[in-house]
């Protein structure tokens, strides 16, 4: 399993899994929303210029920490082997309200 992913794949996956996407000049920011559409405080970002590139293993590790997941779990979230429902259950299991 490769440890890098394309920024487009990350953008697509997070956009479909309960994250609000906000683009600004330098970054694309992802805010995880609760069942009522309110921000949970869980967020991450990628560089706006990276959409045509791959995201490094190091950055994926940083994203994992921000999303309260292991690196393997983040790769599952990106690759769609982890659903939004499973992500919410994982967060609840860590006593993170979503």
C-alpha positions as MATLAB code, in Angstrom:
seq = 'XXXXXXXXXXXXXXXXXXXXXXXXXXXXXXXXXXXXXXXXXXXXXXXXXXXXXXXXXXXXXXXXXXXXXXXXXXXXXXXXXXXXXXXXXXXXXXXXXX';
ca = [
       0.000    0.000    0.000;
       1.513    3.266   -1.103;
       1.801    5.887    1.612;
       1.164    8.834   -0.711;
      -2.126    9.901   -2.248;
      -3.100   12.428   -4.845;
      -4.459   15.695   -3.512;
      -7.440   15.253   -5.851;
      -8.264   11.896   -4.230;
      -8.032   13.464   -0.768;
     -10.231   16.376   -1.828;
     -12.820   14.064   -3.351;
     -12.931   11.671   -0.394;
     -13.181   14.310    2.324;
     -15.784   16.255    0.355;
     -18.003   13.154    0.339;
     -17.504   12.204    3.991;
     -18.980   14.988    6.074;
     -16.364   17.687    5.577;
     -17.167   21.238    4.532;
     -14.615   22.433    1.986;
     -13.383   26.013    2.079;
     -10.900   27.338   -0.449;
      -8.782   30.379    0.245;
      -5.747   31.797   -1.498;
      -3.196   29.259   -0.298;
      -5.069   26.258    1.108;
      -8.096   24.073    0.856;
      -9.461   23.612    4.351;
     -11.698   20.758    5.464;
     -13.999   21.133    8.476;
     -15.762   18.021    9.782;
     -19.432   18.625   10.487;
     -21.672   16.969   13.067;
     -25.071   15.453   12.258;
     -26.631   18.937   12.495;
     -24.182   20.526   10.051;
     -22.187   22.325   12.743;
     -18.387   22.337   12.815;
     -16.904   19.843   15.260;
     -13.470   21.436   15.605;
     -11.911   18.629   13.576;
     -10.140   20.127   10.602;
      -7.255   19.690    8.227;
      -5.900   21.351    5.104;
      -3.858   20.823    1.981;
      -2.104   23.307   -0.224;
      -4.310   24.790   -2.928;
      -1.489   24.357   -5.424;
      -1.144   20.643   -4.701;
      -4.369   19.495   -6.385;
      -2.413   18.173   -9.342;
       0.269   16.568   -7.174;
       0.712   13.849   -4.606;
       0.572   14.477   -0.878;
       3.600   13.151    0.974;
       3.578   10.457    3.596;
       4.682   13.050    6.161;
       1.713   15.317    5.400;
      -0.678   12.368    5.552;
       0.720   11.613    9.025;
       0.011   15.202   10.083;
      -3.504   14.961    8.673;
      -4.027   11.728   10.622;
      -3.220   13.494   13.864;
      -5.575   16.376   13.020;
      -8.378   13.941   12.132;
      -7.807   11.816   15.272;
      -6.949    8.727   13.229;
      -3.958    6.533   12.584;
      -2.174    6.935    9.285;
      -3.626    3.607    8.131;
      -7.138    4.818    9.007;
      -6.648    8.080    7.080;
      -5.557    6.103    4.044;
      -8.750    4.062    4.442;
     -10.800    7.250    4.668;
      -9.168    8.526    1.466;
      -9.418    5.182   -0.345;
     -13.078    4.811    0.699;
     -12.560    1.618    2.696;
     -13.660    3.671    5.725;
     -17.098    5.217    5.412;
     -18.283    8.442    6.986;
     -20.343    6.352    9.416;
     -17.271    4.328   10.413;
     -15.278    7.546   10.860;
     -17.969    8.937   13.170;
     -18.012    5.660   15.135;
     -14.218    5.776   15.458;
     -14.392    9.324   16.819;
     -17.181    8.400   19.259;
     -15.039    5.469   20.435;
     -12.404    8.064   21.358;
     -15.054   10.137   23.195;
     -14.988   12.845   20.529;
     -18.492   14.256   20.095;
     -19.672   14.219   16.487;
];
